[in-house]
Amino acid sequence: MGKNRMNKTFKAATYAFLLLSAWTAAANASGLNWDRLGRAEAQLSRDHDTIRVSGFRDSYRRLKIKVRDAPLDLRRMVVVYDNGATENLNVRRFIPQGGETRPIDLRGSGKRSIRKVEFWYSTRGNGRGHSDVILYGLR
């Protein structure tokens, strides 16, 4: 293999490595490192539910909610920490079917782990009468 061809191969490999590194960093920044903390089924006949967080003793800086099956009008959330403290979050977001909230910042992150998250909502039925609600946390 000639020196010119080796140089081109090295440049191509370096470019591929840099491209892969940039893609990996962008993927991590876009949310691939969110932990799934729990889920609930929001019913058309109710106006609030609770997601109990078990098995996670880590502290989280941010939360987000994803919905499946039907859209959801998320009004507010109450985060209950293991030490009994609560945090009220006025979310007031319409989440379309298959959509998610923006990341929601928590106060005092790194100091408390989450016991449960209560959320108030209204569903917009599409014939199914429920929405699968999934809670994610970012450390």
C-alpha positions in Angstrom: 0.0 0.0 0.0 1.4 3.3 -1.0 2.0 6.2 1.4 -0.6 8.4 -0.3 -3.3 5.6 0.0 -2.4 5.0 3.7 -2.7 8.7 4.3 -6.2 8.8 2.7 -7.2 5.7 4.7 -6.0 7.3 8.0 -7.8 10.6 7.2 -11.1 8.6 6.4 -10.8 6.6 9.7 -10.1 9.8 11.7 -13.1 11.5 10.1 -15.3 8.5 10.8 -14.2 8.4 14.5 -14.8 12.2 14.9 -18.2 11.8 13.3 -19.2 8.9 15.5 -17.9 10.8 18.6 -20.0 13.8 17.7 -23.1 11.7 17.1 -22.7 9.9 20.4 -22.4 13.2 22.3 -25.5 14.6 20.6 -27.4 11.4 21.3 -26.5 11.6 25.0 -27.5 15.3 25.1 -30.8 14.5 23.4 -32.0 12.2 26.2 -30.7 8.7 25.7 -29.5 8.7 29.3 -33.0 9.3 30.9 -34.0 6.6 33.4 -37.5 5.2 33.2 -38.9 5.7 36.7 -42.4 4.4 36.3 -45.7 4.5 34.5 -49.4 5.0 35.1 -52.6 4.7 33.0 -54.4 8.0 32.9 -58.2 7.2 32.6 -60.8 9.4 31.0 -62.9 8.9 34.2 -60.3 10.3 36.6 -58.4 13.6 36.9 -55.2 12.5 38.7 -52.9 9.6 39.3 -49.7 8.6 41.0 -46.5 7.1 39.7 -44.6 5.4 42.5 -40.8 5.4 42.0 -39.3 2.2 43.3 -35.8 0.7 42.9 -34.2 4.1 42.3 -32.4 5.7 45.1 -30.6 8.2 43.0 -31.3 11.9 43.0 -32.6 13.4 39.7 -32.2 17.0 38.3 -35.0 16.8 35.8 -38.2 14.9 35.0 -40.2 14.5 31.8 -43.4 12.7 30.9 -44.1 10.8 27.7 -47.6 9.7 26.7 -48.8 6.9 24.4 -52.3 5.8 23.3 -54.0 9.2 23.6 -53.2 12.9 24.1 -53.1 14.3 27.7 -53.6 17.8 29.1 -51.1 17.7 32.0 -51.9 20.4 34.5 -49.6 20.0 37.5 -47.3 17.6 39.2 -46.4 17.1 42.8 -43.0 15.4 43.5 -42.8 13.6 46.9 -39.3 13.0 48.0 -38.2 10.2 50.4 -37.7 12.7 53.2 -41.4 13.7 52.9 -40.7 17.1 51.3 -42.9 18.0 48.3 -42.4 20.1 45.2 -45.3 21.5 43.3 -44.8 21.9 39.5 -47.3 23.8 37.4 -46.8 22.1 34.1 -49.8 23.2 32.1 -48.9 21.4 28.9 -50.9 19.6 26.2 -49.0 16.5 25.2 -50.1 15.0 21.9 -50.3 11.2 21.5 -46.7 9.9 21.3 -45.3 13.2 22.6 -43.5 14.3 25.7 -43.0 17.3 28.0 -40.0 19.5 27.9 -37.4 18.6 30.7 -38.8 19.9 34.0 -36.1 21.2 36.5 -36.3 20.1 40.1 -35.1 22.2 43.0 -32.4 20.9 45.3 -31.3 18.3 42.9 -28.6 15.9 44.1 -29.9 16.0 47.7 -33.1 13.9 47.6 -34.5 10.8 45.9 -38.0 10.7 44.6 -40.7 8.5 46.3 -43.6 9.3 44.0 -45.0 11.8 41.5 -48.7 12.7 41.6 -50.1 14.4 38.5 -53.3 16.1 37.6 -54.6 15.9 34.0 -57.5 15.6 31.6 -57.5 13.1 28.7 -58.8 13.8 25.3 -60.3 10.5 24.3 -59.6 9.0 21.0 -62.0 6.1 21.7 -59.7 4.3 24.1 -60.4 6.4 27.1 -56.9 6.2 28.6 -53.3 7.4 28.0 -50.2 5.5 29.0 -48.1 7.9 31.0 -44.4 7.2 31.5 -42.1 9.2 33.9 -38.4 9.6 33.1 -35.7 11.1 35.3 -32.3 12.7 34.4 -29.5 12.5 37.0 
